[in-house]
């Protein structure tokens, strides 16, 4: 009886999963395998928030496979070694894997291919399982580049035009049955076994079941108003699908199709955000070092004021909208996209601190902590990435008055200011003396005009 292995990584779903579909097509019996990767844990990428979410995802995936007669096989250790052991034990002729975009994923793929080939087995890599359009499928006109990582778009707008013209992969149905050979499995991991420490108190539930429920609710109503309301901080009018996309509980292609079926400006604006996600993935696939090195060096002489950085991390900068966003991150393991932009600008341009400090802090807490999106969005804001206006500065006061005009978002997350009514909450230092004295809230740690002048002087703009 022919056997294949479906090696799950960031594709923890049964619907529209090319890896599972390909493995089932290859053989009568399939090992749905997840390896708790010791390499990722040693690198510090498994954090309490993502560990808790991942544990939910794996339990849900196992339940979905059991409903189809199968189960999830779990191993712990080094991915290549454990996958090869499973393939040898079951006599599998092929292993199916989703293509990743990070340097770590590329090295893992190379090592796994070589190890399997040495044993007479084949690695089959599936593109466009983590994105709508595969990284490397689109290259600029006139480019001599070929496959993934050889060439890429460095500006979003021309990429987006080509992206909308590109035929998308047809969605794949969830399998009706999954037959698994006899093979030992470790128990499903718990959050505590994956990473020490407590998760954020208001973390969402992980897994494909929760993801598909959220997608149905989003597509059936709030999506229609997305174009008008996506920057409304207090309105919380975004999809909150990013954690499920990061862990592959949802197929990006299916999400894009469902959105476009709804039609209208809200659907178009939302799908454009999925294109941004693909854009960043194709940049990182071509330039894996952009995860830690400037994509476009500006020869910055970053400041490192430990007290200012700590105030930013703890939500104690004295700028209420920045502090509200940073506290939301700690409480929910998630932050509104507009808030991500303004908090990142505050650190990298107002405080003129190295963007890598902020990127690490976000990755420590974000449940959707995706290397491509996190690092390249940080670089975009810092002006070292793909932004065509690298020296723009987002003024936190202007941003607050525009996207939280009556201060509801700030009052939700900064209880010290709950009694301050209206837009005055964004400038508590201007309150009358007795009112200001009654607030247990810090003064601003920096003068915005002086900070802007310092940035332009240091950047040389």
NORHU-V323693 format. One record per helix or strand of 2 or more residues. SS is the DSSP state (a for helix, b for strand). FROM is the first residue (numbers start at 1). LEN is the number of residues. Records with the same first field share a line. If there is no record, write none. Layout:
# NORHU-V323693
SS: FROM-LEN ; FROM-LEN
This chain:
# NORHU-V323693
b: 3-6 ; 29-9 ; 73-5 ; 94-5 ; 122-5
a: 18-9 ; 38-5 ; 48-19 ; 79-12 ; 103-16 ; 156-10 ; 191-4 ; 208-12 ; 222-8 ; 242-5 ; 252-11 ; 265-22 ; 288-4 ; 306-9 ; 320-13 ; 337-14 ; 355-11 ; 371-12 ; 396-8 ; 408-6 ; 415-3 ; 422-9 ; 433-5 ; 448-12
